[in-house]
C-alpha cells in the first residue's frame, strides 16, 4: 500500500498536495506496529491524499 503514496511522478503542483501524505504515511509505518488499525489508517490517509490531489487540480 505504501507505494500508492509515491508522488515524484506527479506535476509539481500535485506533488505539493501529495508529499505531506507520503511523509505522514512513512512516519506512521515507522512508529506504529503493523496491524489492522495501521492498515485502516493508511487506507483512509490514501483516500484523503487522493481528494487533496484532485482539489489541487482545480487550483489556478
Residue, then its C-alpha position, 0 to 999 in steps of 0.5 A: x500500500x505504501x507505494x500508492x503514496x509515491x508522488x515524484x511522478x506527479x506535476x509539481x503542483x500535485x506533488x505539493x498536495x501529495x508529499x505531506x501524505x507520503x511523509x505522514x504515511x512513512x512516519x506512521x509505518x515507522x512508529x506504529x506496529x503493523x496491524x489492522x488499525x495501521x492498515x485502516x489508517x493508511x487506507x483512509x490517509x490514501x483516500x484523503x491524499x487522493x481528494x487533496x490531489x484532485x482539489x489541487x487540480x482545480x487550483x489556478 
